[in-house]
Amino acid sequence: MINFGLIDEWEPRGGTLTSWTATPASVARAATAPVHPVPASHQQEEYLRAATRNSSAGFRFSRLCLISFDLEGTLDRDAMTATVNAFIRRHDTFLSWFSHTAEDDSITRHVIDPDGIEFAPTTHGHREHAAEIRTHVQDETPGPFHWDCFTFGTIERETGFTIYFAVDHLNSDGVSQALACVDLIALYGNELGGGTNPPAQAGSYIDYCRREREGTAVLTAESPQIARWLSLLADNGGRLPTFPLDLGAGGADYTRSAMTTVRVYDDDASGQRLEDVCRAHGSGVAAGVMAAAALVAHEFTGTERYLGMTPKNTRSTASEFTSVGWFTNLIPVVVDVHADSTFTSIVGPAQESFTAGKTMSEVSLHRVLQLVDDDSGIDIAPGWVVPMVSYIDVRKLPGAQMFDHINGGVFGNRGSSEEVYLWVNRFPDYTVMTLLYPDSDQARDSIKLYVERLLGVFGSIAATGDYRPAAASTTR
């Protein structure tokens, strides 16, 4: 099983710890890197502004992502050094850093010459306990306003070693974490083999940002994609959707994050039955997961219109599918649920809404909200958060078949949460769901109820081919 969780839950085995970080000369060169005309993506820009607003939080507010995996044999440190530097230079998201101007809240991109990049190893001796390794990784990896907001490391033992890669979310998304694992293994193997089989050139994240900005610069409130977003928000009372149960968060103080991962199905046959039911009613599994979430929301609140948000991979060229970067936008999925609705009656329309939502994936909600008129009735403050539901068939990701065999892990830091993020991931032999939510007593109780209900929906679909919701519950 692939390991998911918070970095606090990462349990690497002890060994000799070596980390690769930017040399002082590289950091100095980055500091003088010229301004680049391509802005940050809309997503990156608002992420950096949020990091600025919350710089006094007392903890790392930005998201730190971590992947780890194990390889057999003896580590070749020279090959690993070459691997790290080739990986960074290969993906141009790592060439950028961003400055913030307080007077106008602007974000400016600077780009370093890839030939000026050098990451070098430092050996830290034997570290026996996972806790000290976790602390080291988080303390050593800078925040998002530093060019070098990513570090690498190995933990060596007699029979093999662990490789880890820690990176601020600014430069990564879920697909990127899988790509990074595959890339690092391929690059390391190439170095061991004498450098005769390098991977194909990766796509440019900077070019993607240019394309996004050029496309959204010409939009107005009357543009079809913007108008559709604004109509959905107006129908939702001018607000973003919220989780259907009380989370006990959202006050003046920060609520740190908690995470729960549970099995949805213990075998592939059940996951296949879910897919078969969805396909039989004109839907894919991603829309099926949204339909299941809509049924649960209806049971808890009685709402007859579910406005869900799901992340969409915005890679669109062949080379971008080999590129590391933050290639996602949220898209809306609307599902209508009535007293006589069942899963099979709503999953087809859910797919229609999901398909319509995909046509809006090139337009960030951040850009949409920049075009809201003062008299529109839409009132969404900067720094907004929204519940998210994601489905990934991990079997289709690069290197998916090997993740189980290399003790693969994907982790995030314990930041701050006000909403619930839900990921449903199908692997070759099982399906799991992971929830990130506020670490409050109320949220833990609510998440327990929600998970039980959602598991019931998925269980019924696999067992009977359908699910009929109970009457709306008054337990909130």
PAVEXTI-341642 format. One record per residue (C-alpha): residue number from 0; residue in three letters; chain; z, x, y. Coordinates in Angstrom, 1 decimal, padded with zeros to 4 digits. Layout:
% PAVEXTI-341642
ATOM   i  aa ch     zz     xx     yy
ATOM NUM ALA  A      Z      X      Y
...
END
This chain:
% PAVEXTI-341642
ATOM   i  aa ch     zz     xx     yy
ATOM   0 MET  A  000.0  000.0  000.0
ATOM   1 ILE  A -000.8  001.2  003.5
ATOM   2 ASN  A  002.3  001.6  005.6
ATOM   3 PHE  A  002.6 -000.5  008.8
ATOM   4 GLY  A  005.5 -000.6  011.2
ATOM   5 LEU  A  007.2  000.9  014.2
ATOM   6 ILE  A  007.3  004.7  014.5
ATOM   7 ASP  A  011.1  004.3  014.0
ATOM   8 GLU  A  010.2  003.1  010.5
ATOM   9 TRP  A  007.9  006.0  009.7
ATOM  10 GLU  A  009.5  008.0  006.8
ATOM  11 PRO  A  007.6  011.3  006.4
ATOM  12 ARG  A  009.0  013.7  003.8
ATOM  13 GLY  A  010.5  016.9  005.1
ATOM  14 GLY  A  008.7  020.2  005.3
ATOM  15 THR  A  007.5  022.8  007.7
ATOM  16 LEU  A  006.5  021.1  010.9
ATOM  17 THR  A  003.5  022.4  013.0
ATOM  18 SER  A  002.1  020.6  016.0
ATOM  19 TRP  A -001.1  021.1  018.0
ATOM  20 THR  A -000.9  020.5  021.7
ATOM  21 ALA  A -003.0  021.4  024.7
ATOM  22 THR  A -002.6  025.0  025.9
ATOM  23 PRO  A -001.2  025.5  029.5
ATOM  24 ALA  A -004.7  026.8  030.5
ATOM  25 SER  A -006.3  023.6  029.3
ATOM  26 VAL  A -003.8  021.4  031.1
ATOM  27 ALA  A -004.4  023.4  034.3
ATOM  28 ARG  A -008.2  023.0  033.9
ATOM  29 ALA  A -007.8  019.3  033.4
ATOM  30 ALA  A -005.7  019.0  036.5
ATOM  31 THR  A -008.6  020.2  038.6
ATOM  32 ALA  A -011.2  018.2  036.8
ATOM  33 PRO  A -013.6  016.4  039.2
ATOM  34 VAL  A -013.7  012.7  039.9
ATOM  35 HIS  A -016.1  010.9  037.6
ATOM  36 PRO  A -018.1  007.9  038.9
ATOM  37 VAL  A -017.5  005.6  035.9
ATOM  38 PRO  A -014.3  003.6  036.3
ATOM  39 ALA  A -011.9  003.0  033.5
ATOM  40 SER  A -012.6 -000.1  031.4
ATOM  41 HIS  A -011.0 -003.3  032.7
ATOM  42 GLN  A -008.6 -003.1  029.8
ATOM  43 GLN  A -007.6  000.5  030.5
ATOM  44 GLU  A -007.3 -000.1  034.3
ATOM  45 GLU  A -004.8 -003.0  033.9
ATOM  46 TYR  A -002.9 -001.1  031.2
ATOM  47 LEU  A -002.5  001.9  033.5
ATOM  48 ARG  A -001.3 -000.4  036.4
ATOM  49 ALA  A  001.2 -001.9  034.0
ATOM  50 ALA  A  002.4  001.6  033.1
ATOM  51 THR  A  002.9  002.3  036.8
ATOM  52 ARG  A  004.8 -000.9  037.5
ATOM  53 ASN  A  007.1 -000.2  034.6
ATOM  54 SER  A  007.5  003.6  035.1
ATOM  55 SER  A  011.3  003.2  035.6
ATOM  56 ALA  A  011.8  001.2  032.4
ATOM  57 GLY  A  013.9  003.9  030.9
ATOM  58 PHE  A  011.7  004.2  027.8
ATOM  59 ARG  A  008.0  004.7  027.0
ATOM  60 PHE  A  006.5  001.4  028.2
ATOM  61 SER  A  003.0  002.3  027.2
ATOM  62 ARG  A  002.0  002.0  023.6
ATOM  63 LEU  A  002.0  005.1  021.4
ATOM  64 CYS  A -000.1  004.8  018.2
ATOM  65 LEU  A  000.5  007.1  015.2
ATOM  66 ILE  A -001.5  007.5  012.0
ATOM  67 SER  A -000.4  009.7  009.1
ATOM  68 PHE  A -001.8  010.6  005.7
ATOM  69 ASP  A -001.2  013.1  002.9
ATOM  70 LEU  A -003.6  015.7  001.5
ATOM  71 GLU  A -003.1  018.0 -001.5
ATOM  72 GLY  A -003.3  021.8 -001.5
ATOM  73 THR  A -002.2  024.5  000.9
ATOM  74 LEU  A -002.8  023.9  004.6
ATOM  75 ASP  A -005.4  026.3  006.2
ATOM  76 ARG  A -004.0  026.4  009.8
ATOM  77 ASP  A -007.1  028.1  011.2
ATOM  78 ALA  A -009.2  025.3  009.8
ATOM  79 MET  A -006.8  022.7  011.1
ATOM  80 THR  A -007.0  024.3  014.6
ATOM  81 ALA  A -010.7  024.1  014.5
ATOM  82 THR  A -010.6  020.5  013.2
ATOM  83 VAL  A -008.3  019.4  016.1
ATOM  84 ASN  A -010.5  020.9  018.8
ATOM  85 ALA  A -013.7  019.6  017.2
ATOM  86 PHE  A -012.2  016.1  017.0
ATOM  87 ILE  A -011.1  016.1  020.7
ATOM  88 ARG  A -014.5  017.4  021.9
ATOM  89 ARG  A -016.4  015.0  019.7
ATOM  90 HIS  A -014.9  011.8  021.2
ATOM  91 ASP  A -015.3  011.7  025.0
ATOM  92 THR  A -012.5  009.3  025.6
ATOM  93 PHE  A -010.3  012.4  025.2
ATOM  94 LEU  A -012.1  014.2  028.1
ATOM  95 SER  A -010.8  011.7  030.7
ATOM  96 TRP  A -007.6  011.4  032.6
ATOM  97 PHE  A -006.8  008.9  035.3
ATOM  98 SER  A -005.0  009.1  038.6
ATOM  99 HIS  A -003.3  006.2  040.4
ATOM 100 THR  A -003.4  005.6  044.2
ATOM 101 ALA  A -000.4  003.6  045.3
ATOM 102 GLU  A -001.9  002.4  048.6
ATOM 103 ASP  A -004.6  000.3  047.0
ATOM 104 ASP  A -003.4  000.3  043.3
ATOM 105 SER  A -006.7  002.0  042.4
ATOM 106 ILE  A -007.4  003.9  039.2
ATOM 107 THR  A -009.7  006.9  039.3
ATOM 108 ARG  A -011.3  008.7  036.3
ATOM 109 HIS  A -011.4  012.5  036.1
ATOM 110 VAL  A -013.4  014.3  033.3
ATOM 111 ILE  A -012.7  017.7  032.0
ATOM 112 ASP  A -015.5  020.0  030.6
ATOM 113 PRO  A -015.2  019.9  026.8
ATOM 114 ASP  A -015.6  023.7  026.7
ATOM 115 GLY  A -012.4  024.0  028.6
ATOM 116 ILE  A -010.3  022.2  026.0
ATOM 117 GLU  A -008.1  024.2  023.7
ATOM 118 PHE  A -005.3  022.8  021.5
ATOM 119 ALA  A -003.2  025.4  019.8
ATOM 120 PRO  A -000.5  025.3  017.0
ATOM 121 THR  A  003.2  025.8  017.4
ATOM 122 THR  A  005.4  026.1  014.3
ATOM 123 HIS  A  008.8  024.4  014.5
ATOM 124 GLY  A  010.2  025.5  011.2
ATOM 125 HIS  A  011.5  023.3  008.4
ATOM 126 ARG  A  012.5  019.8  009.4
ATOM 127 GLU  A  014.2  018.0  006.5
ATOM 128 HIS  A  014.9  014.6  008.0
ATOM 129 ALA  A  012.3  012.0  009.0
ATOM 130 ALA  A  014.3  011.0  012.1
ATOM 131 GLU  A  014.0  014.5  013.7
ATOM 132 ILE  A  010.2  014.5  013.0
ATOM 133 ARG  A  009.8  011.1  014.6
ATOM 134 THR  A  011.8  012.2  017.6
ATOM 135 HIS  A  009.8  015.4  017.9
ATOM 136 VAL  A  006.4  013.5  017.8
ATOM 137 GLN  A  007.4  010.9  020.4
ATOM 138 ASP  A  009.0  013.5  022.8
ATOM 139 GLU  A  006.0  015.8  022.6
ATOM 140 THR  A  003.3  013.3  023.2
ATOM 141 PRO  A  002.8  012.7  027.0
ATOM 142 GLY  A  002.3  009.3  028.6
ATOM 143 PRO  A -001.1  007.7  029.7
ATOM 144 PHE  A -001.4  009.4  033.1
ATOM 145 HIS  A -001.5  012.8  031.4
ATOM 146 TRP  A -004.8  014.0  030.2
ATOM 147 ASP  A -003.2  015.3  027.0
ATOM 148 CYS  A -001.6  012.1  025.9
ATOM 149 PHE  A -002.3  012.8  022.3
ATOM 150 THR  A -000.9  015.4  019.8
ATOM 151 PHE  A -001.5  016.4  016.2
ATOM 152 GLY  A  000.7  017.8  013.5
ATOM 153 THR  A  001.2  018.8  009.9
ATOM 154 ILE  A  004.3  018.8  007.6
ATOM 155 GLU  A  003.8  021.3  004.8
ATOM 156 ARG  A  005.3  021.2  001.4
ATOM 157 GLU  A  004.7  023.1 -001.9
ATOM 158 THR  A  002.4  020.5 -003.3
ATOM 159 GLY  A  000.5  019.4 -000.2
ATOM 160 PHE  A  000.9  018.4  003.4
ATOM 161 THR  A  001.0  015.4  005.8
ATOM 162 ILE  A -001.3  015.2  008.8
ATOM 163 TYR  A -000.4  013.0  011.8
ATOM 164 PHE  A -002.2  012.1  015.0
ATOM 165 ALA  A -000.2  010.5  017.8
ATOM 166 VAL  A -002.2  009.0  020.7
ATOM 167 ASP  A -001.5  006.7  023.6
ATOM 168 HIS  A -003.2  003.3  023.2
ATOM 169 LEU  A -005.2  004.2  026.3
ATOM 170 ASN  A -007.6  006.1  024.0
ATOM 171 SER  A -007.4  004.1  020.8
ATOM 172 ASP  A -007.7  000.7  019.1
ATOM 173 GLY  A -007.2 -000.5  015.5
ATOM 174 VAL  A -010.7  000.6  014.3
ATOM 175 SER  A -010.2  003.9  016.1
ATOM 176 GLN  A -007.2  004.7  014.0
ATOM 177 ALA  A -009.2  004.2  010.8
ATOM 178 LEU  A -012.0  006.3  012.2
ATOM 179 ALA  A -009.6  009.0  013.3
ATOM 180 CYS  A -008.3  009.3  009.7
ATOM 181 VAL  A -011.8  009.6  008.3
ATOM 182 ASP  A -012.9  012.0  011.0
ATOM 183 LEU  A -010.0  014.4  010.6
ATOM 184 ILE  A -010.5  014.6  006.9
ATOM 185 ALA  A -014.3  015.1  007.2
ATOM 186 LEU  A -013.9  017.7  009.9
ATOM 187 TYR  A -011.2  019.6  008.0
ATOM 188 GLY  A -013.3  019.6  004.9
ATOM 189 ASN  A -016.3  020.8  006.9
ATOM 190 GLU  A -014.2  023.7  008.2
ATOM 191 LEU  A -013.0  024.6  004.7
ATOM 192 GLY  A -016.6  024.6  003.6
ATOM 193 GLY  A -017.8  027.0  006.3
ATOM 194 GLY  A -019.0  024.5  008.9
ATOM 195 THR  A -022.2  023.6  007.1
ATOM 196 ASN  A -021.8  019.8  007.0
ATOM 197 PRO  A -020.6  018.5  010.4
ATOM 198 PRO  A -020.5  014.7  010.9
ATOM 199 ALA  A -023.1  013.0  013.0
ATOM 200 GLN  A -022.6  012.8  016.7
ATOM 201 ALA  A -020.3  010.1  017.8
ATOM 202 GLY  A -021.0  007.5  020.6
ATOM 203 SER  A -019.8  007.8  024.1
ATOM 204 TYR  A -016.8  005.7  025.3
ATOM 205 ILE  A -017.6  006.6  028.9
ATOM 206 ASP  A -021.1  005.2  028.5
ATOM 207 TYR  A -019.5  002.0  027.1
ATOM 208 CYS  A -017.2  001.8  030.2
ATOM 209 ARG  A -020.3  002.2  032.4
ATOM 210 ARG  A -022.1 -000.6  030.6
ATOM 211 GLU  A -019.1 -002.9  030.8
ATOM 212 ARG  A -018.6 -002.3  034.5
ATOM 213 GLU  A -022.3 -002.7  035.3
ATOM 214 GLY  A -022.4 -006.0  033.4
ATOM 215 THR  A -019.3 -007.5  034.9
ATOM 216 ALA  A -020.0 -006.4  038.5
ATOM 217 VAL  A -022.7 -009.0  038.9
ATOM 218 LEU  A -020.6 -011.9  037.5
ATOM 219 THR  A -019.4 -014.8  039.7
ATOM 220 ALA  A -017.1 -017.8  039.0
ATOM 221 GLU  A -020.3 -019.7  038.3
ATOM 222 SER  A -021.5 -017.3  035.6
ATOM 223 PRO  A -021.5 -019.1  032.2
ATOM 224 GLN  A -019.0 -016.8  030.5
ATOM 225 ILE  A -016.6 -016.8  033.5
ATOM 226 ALA  A -017.0 -020.6  033.9
ATOM 227 ARG  A -016.1 -021.1  030.3
ATOM 228 TRP  A -013.0 -019.0  030.6
ATOM 229 LEU  A -011.9 -020.8  033.7
ATOM 230 SER  A -012.5 -024.2  032.1
ATOM 231 LEU  A -010.3 -023.3  029.1
ATOM 232 LEU  A -007.5 -022.0  031.3
ATOM 233 ALA  A -007.7 -025.1  033.5
ATOM 234 ASP  A -007.5 -027.3  030.4
ATOM 235 ASN  A -004.4 -025.4  029.4
ATOM 236 GLY  A -002.6 -026.3  032.7
ATOM 237 GLY  A -003.8 -023.2  034.5
ATOM 238 ARG  A -001.6 -021.0  032.3
ATOM 239 LEU  A -002.1 -018.7  029.3
ATOM 240 PRO  A -000.9 -020.0  026.0
ATOM 241 THR  A  002.5 -019.0  024.6
ATOM 242 PHE  A  004.0 -018.7  021.2
ATOM 243 PRO  A  005.0 -022.1  019.8
ATOM 244 LEU  A  008.7 -021.3  019.4
ATOM 245 ASP  A  011.4 -019.9  021.7
ATOM 246 LEU  A  011.6 -016.1  021.8
ATOM 247 GLY  A  014.6 -015.6  024.0
ATOM 248 ALA  A  012.6 -013.2  026.2
ATOM 249 GLY  A  010.9 -013.1  029.5
ATOM 250 GLY  A  013.9 -012.5  031.8
ATOM 251 ALA  A  014.4 -009.8  034.3
ATOM 252 ASP  A  015.4 -007.2  031.6
ATOM 253 TYR  A  013.2 -005.6  029.1
ATOM 254 THR  A  013.2 -006.9  025.5
ATOM 255 ARG  A  012.4 -004.1  023.1
ATOM 256 SER  A  009.9 -004.6  020.3
ATOM 257 ALA  A  010.6 -005.5  016.6
ATOM 258 MET  A  008.1 -005.6  013.8
ATOM 259 THR  A  007.9 -007.5  010.5
ATOM 260 THR  A  005.4 -007.0  007.7
ATOM 261 VAL  A  005.2 -009.5  004.7
ATOM 262 ARG  A  002.8 -010.0  001.9
ATOM 263 VAL  A  000.5 -013.0  002.2
ATOM 264 TYR  A -001.0 -012.5 -001.2
ATOM 265 ASP  A  000.0 -010.1 -004.0
ATOM 266 ASP  A -003.5 -010.0 -005.5
ATOM 267 ASP  A -007.1 -010.0 -004.5
ATOM 268 ALA  A -007.9 -013.3 -006.3
ATOM 269 SER  A -005.8 -015.3 -003.8
ATOM 270 GLY  A -007.4 -013.6 -000.9
ATOM 271 GLN  A -010.8 -014.4 -002.4
ATOM 272 ARG  A -009.8 -018.0 -002.8
ATOM 273 LEU  A -008.9 -018.2  000.9
ATOM 274 GLU  A -012.3 -016.7  001.7
ATOM 275 ASP  A -014.1 -019.1 -000.7
ATOM 276 VAL  A -012.5 -022.1  000.9
ATOM 277 CYS  A -013.4 -020.9  004.4
ATOM 278 ARG  A -017.0 -020.2  003.3
ATOM 279 ALA  A -017.4 -023.6  001.6
ATOM 280 HIS  A -016.6 -025.3  004.9
ATOM 281 GLY  A -018.9 -023.1  007.1
ATOM 282 SER  A -016.3 -020.6  008.2
ATOM 283 GLY  A -015.3 -017.0  008.0
ATOM 284 VAL  A -011.8 -015.9  007.2
ATOM 285 ALA  A -011.1 -014.8  010.8
ATOM 286 ALA  A -011.6 -018.3  012.1
ATOM 287 GLY  A -009.7 -019.6  009.0
ATOM 288 VAL  A -006.7 -017.6  010.1
ATOM 289 MET  A -007.0 -019.1  013.6
ATOM 290 ALA  A -007.1 -022.5  012.0
ATOM 291 ALA  A -004.0 -021.8  010.0
ATOM 292 ALA  A -002.2 -020.7  013.2
ATOM 293 ALA  A -003.4 -023.9  014.9
ATOM 294 LEU  A -001.9 -026.0  012.2
ATOM 295 VAL  A  001.5 -024.2  012.4
ATOM 296 ALA  A  001.5 -024.6  016.2
ATOM 297 HIS  A  000.8 -028.3  015.8
ATOM 298 GLU  A  003.7 -028.7  013.3
ATOM 299 PHE  A  006.1 -027.0  015.6
ATOM 300 THR  A  005.0 -028.6  018.9
ATOM 301 GLY  A  002.8 -031.5  018.3
ATOM 302 THR  A  000.1 -030.0  020.4
ATOM 303 GLU  A -003.4 -031.3  019.6
ATOM 304 ARG  A -005.3 -028.5  021.2
ATOM 305 TYR  A -004.6 -024.9  020.2
ATOM 306 LEU  A -005.9 -022.2  022.5
ATOM 307 GLY  A -005.7 -019.0  020.5
ATOM 308 MET  A -006.6 -015.5  021.5
ATOM 309 THR  A -008.1 -012.9  019.1
ATOM 310 PRO  A -009.3 -009.4  019.7
ATOM 311 LYS  A -013.0 -008.7  019.3
ATOM 312 ASN  A -014.4 -005.3  018.5
ATOM 313 THR  A -016.9 -004.6  021.4
ATOM 314 ARG  A -018.7 -001.7  019.8
ATOM 315 SER  A -022.4 -002.7  019.9
ATOM 316 THR  A -024.5  000.4  019.1
ATOM 317 ALA  A -024.6  002.4  015.8
ATOM 318 SER  A -023.1  005.5  017.5
ATOM 319 GLU  A -020.2  003.4  019.0
ATOM 320 PHE  A -019.2  002.4  015.5
ATOM 321 THR  A -018.4  006.1  014.9
ATOM 322 SER  A -016.6  006.5  018.3
ATOM 323 VAL  A -012.9  006.5  019.0
ATOM 324 GLY  A -011.8  004.6  022.1
ATOM 325 TRP  A -010.4  001.2  023.2
ATOM 326 PHE  A -013.3 -001.0  022.3
ATOM 327 THR  A -011.7 -004.5  022.3
ATOM 328 ASN  A -011.5 -007.6  024.4
ATOM 329 LEU  A -009.7 -010.8  023.8
ATOM 330 ILE  A -011.8 -013.9  023.1
ATOM 331 PRO  A -010.7 -017.5  023.1
ATOM 332 VAL  A -010.7 -019.8  020.1
ATOM 333 VAL  A -010.0 -023.5  020.6
ATOM 334 VAL  A -008.9 -025.6  017.7
ATOM 335 ASP  A -008.3 -029.3  017.9
ATOM 336 VAL  A -005.6 -030.7  015.5
ATOM 337 HIS  A -004.8 -034.3  015.0
ATOM 338 ALA  A -002.3 -036.3  012.9
ATOM 339 ASP  A -004.8 -036.7  010.1
ATOM 340 SER  A -006.2 -033.1  010.3
ATOM 341 THR  A -006.2 -030.8  007.3
ATOM 342 PHE  A -007.2 -027.1  007.0
ATOM 343 THR  A -010.6 -028.0  005.6
ATOM 344 SER  A -011.3 -030.5  008.4
ATOM 345 ILE  A -010.7 -028.1  011.2
ATOM 346 VAL  A -011.8 -024.7  009.8
ATOM 347 GLY  A -015.5 -025.4  010.4
ATOM 348 PRO  A -015.0 -026.4  014.1
ATOM 349 ALA  A -012.7 -023.4  014.4
ATOM 350 GLN  A -015.6 -021.2  013.3
ATOM 351 GLU  A -017.9 -022.8  015.9
ATOM 352 SER  A -015.3 -022.0  018.6
ATOM 353 PHE  A -014.9 -018.5  017.2
ATOM 354 THR  A -018.7 -018.0  017.3
ATOM 355 ALA  A -018.8 -019.3  020.9
ATOM 356 GLY  A -015.9 -017.0  021.8
ATOM 357 LYS  A -017.8 -013.9  020.5
ATOM 358 THR  A -020.5 -014.5  023.2
ATOM 359 MET  A -017.7 -013.9  025.8
ATOM 360 SER  A -016.5 -010.6  024.3
ATOM 361 GLU  A -018.2 -008.4  026.9
ATOM 362 VAL  A -016.2 -010.1  029.6
ATOM 363 SER  A -012.6 -009.0  029.8
ATOM 364 LEU  A -010.1 -011.6  030.7
ATOM 365 HIS  A -008.8 -009.2  033.3
ATOM 366 ARG  A -012.2 -009.4  035.1
ATOM 367 VAL  A -012.2 -013.2  034.8
ATOM 368 LEU  A -008.9 -013.4  036.6
ATOM 369 GLN  A -010.2 -011.3  039.4
ATOM 370 LEU  A -012.7 -014.1  040.1
ATOM 371 VAL  A -010.1 -017.0  040.2
ATOM 372 ASP  A -010.2 -019.0  043.5
ATOM 373 ASP  A -006.9 -019.6  045.2
ATOM 374 ASP  A -007.3 -023.4  044.9
ATOM 375 SER  A -008.4 -023.3  041.2
ATOM 376 GLY  A -005.0 -024.3  039.9
ATOM 377 ILE  A -004.9 -021.3  037.7
ATOM 378 ASP  A -001.7 -019.3  038.2
ATOM 379 ILE  A -001.5 -016.2  036.1
ATOM 380 ALA  A  000.4 -013.2  037.5
ATOM 381 PRO  A -000.5 -009.5  037.0
ATOM 382 GLY  A  001.0 -008.0  033.9
ATOM 383 TRP  A  000.4 -011.2  031.9
ATOM 384 VAL  A  000.9 -011.2  028.2
ATOM 385 VAL  A -000.4 -013.6  025.7
ATOM 386 PRO  A  000.1 -014.2  021.9
ATOM 387 MET  A -002.6 -012.7  019.8
ATOM 388 VAL  A -003.9 -013.4  016.3
ATOM 389 SER  A -006.1 -010.9  014.5
ATOM 390 TYR  A -007.8 -010.8  011.1
ATOM 391 ILE  A -009.3 -007.6  009.7
ATOM 392 ASP  A -010.9 -007.1  006.3
ATOM 393 VAL  A -009.7 -003.6  005.9
ATOM 394 ARG  A -011.9 -003.2  002.9
ATOM 395 LYS  A -014.9 -002.9  005.3
ATOM 396 LEU  A -013.5 -000.2  007.4
ATOM 397 PRO  A -014.6  003.4  007.0
ATOM 398 GLY  A -012.6  005.2  004.3
ATOM 399 ALA  A -010.7  002.0  003.3
ATOM 400 GLN  A -010.8  002.8 -000.4
ATOM 401 MET  A -008.9  006.0  000.1
ATOM 402 PHE  A -006.1  004.8  002.3
ATOM 403 ASP  A -003.8  003.8 -000.6
ATOM 404 HIS  A -004.4  007.1 -002.3
ATOM 405 ILE  A -003.4  009.3  000.7
ATOM 406 ASN  A -000.2  007.5  001.6
ATOM 407 GLY  A -001.9  006.2  004.8
ATOM 408 GLY  A  000.3  004.8  007.6
ATOM 409 VAL  A -000.3  003.2  011.0
ATOM 410 PHE  A  002.7  002.9  013.3
ATOM 411 GLY  A  003.5  002.1  017.0
ATOM 412 ASN  A  006.4  002.9  019.3
ATOM 413 ARG  A  009.2  000.5  020.1
ATOM 414 GLY  A  008.0 -000.6  023.5
ATOM 415 SER  A  008.7 -003.8  025.2
ATOM 416 SER  A  007.6 -007.3  024.0
ATOM 417 GLU  A  007.6 -010.7  025.6
ATOM 418 GLU  A  005.1 -012.3  023.2
ATOM 419 VAL  A  004.0 -012.2  019.5
ATOM 420 TYR  A  001.1 -010.3  018.2
ATOM 421 LEU  A  000.0 -011.2  014.6
ATOM 422 TRP  A -002.2 -009.2  012.4
ATOM 423 VAL  A -003.5 -010.4  009.0
ATOM 424 ASN  A -005.1 -007.6  007.0
ATOM 425 ARG  A -006.9 -007.9  003.7
ATOM 426 PHE  A -006.8 -004.8  001.5
ATOM 427 PRO  A -008.5 -004.4 -001.9
ATOM 428 ASP  A -005.6 -005.7 -004.0
ATOM 429 TYR  A -003.4 -007.7 -001.5
ATOM 430 THR  A -003.2 -009.3  001.9
ATOM 431 VAL  A -000.4 -008.7  004.4
ATOM 432 MET  A  000.5 -010.0  007.8
ATOM 433 THR  A  002.4 -008.0  010.5
ATOM 434 LEU  A  004.1 -009.4  013.5
ATOM 435 LEU  A  005.2 -007.6  016.6
ATOM 436 TYR  A  007.7 -009.6  018.7
ATOM 437 PRO  A  010.7 -009.4  021.1
ATOM 438 ASP  A  013.8 -007.9  019.4
ATOM 439 SER  A  016.1 -010.8  020.3
ATOM 440 ASP  A  018.3 -013.0  018.1
ATOM 441 GLN  A  016.3 -016.1  019.1
ATOM 442 ALA  A  013.0 -014.4  018.4
ATOM 443 ARG  A  014.1 -013.2  015.0
ATOM 444 ASP  A  015.1 -016.7  014.0
ATOM 445 SER  A  011.9 -018.1  015.4
ATOM 446 ILE  A  009.8 -015.5  013.6
ATOM 447 LYS  A  011.5 -016.3  010.3
ATOM 448 LEU  A  010.6 -020.0  010.7
ATOM 449 TYR  A  007.1 -019.2  011.8
ATOM 450 VAL  A  006.4 -016.8  008.9
ATOM 451 GLU  A  007.7 -019.2  006.3
ATOM 452 ARG  A  005.5 -022.0  007.7
ATOM 453 LEU  A  002.4 -019.8  007.9
ATOM 454 LEU  A  002.9 -018.4  004.4
ATOM 455 GLY  A  003.1 -022.0  003.2
ATOM 456 VAL  A -000.2 -022.7  004.8
ATOM 457 PHE  A -001.9 -019.7  003.2
ATOM 458 GLY  A -000.2 -020.4 -000.1
ATOM 459 SER  A -001.4 -024.0 -000.2
ATOM 460 ILE  A -005.0 -023.0  000.6
ATOM 461 ALA  A -005.1 -020.5 -002.2
ATOM 462 ALA  A -003.4 -022.8 -004.7
ATOM 463 THR  A -005.0 -026.2 -003.8
ATOM 464 GLY  A -008.0 -025.4 -001.6
ATOM 465 ASP  A -006.5 -027.2  001.4
ATOM 466 TYR  A -003.4 -027.8  003.6
ATOM 467 ARG  A -002.2 -030.9  005.3
ATOM 468 PRO  A  000.4 -030.4  008.1
ATOM 469 ALA  A  003.7 -032.1  008.2
ATOM 470 ALA  A  004.7 -034.2  011.1
ATOM 471 ALA  A  005.5 -032.2  014.2
ATOM 472 SER  A  008.9 -030.6  014.0
ATOM 473 THR  A  011.5 -031.0  016.8
ATOM 474 THR  A  013.1 -027.7  015.8
ATOM 475 ARG  A  012.1 -025.3  018.5
END
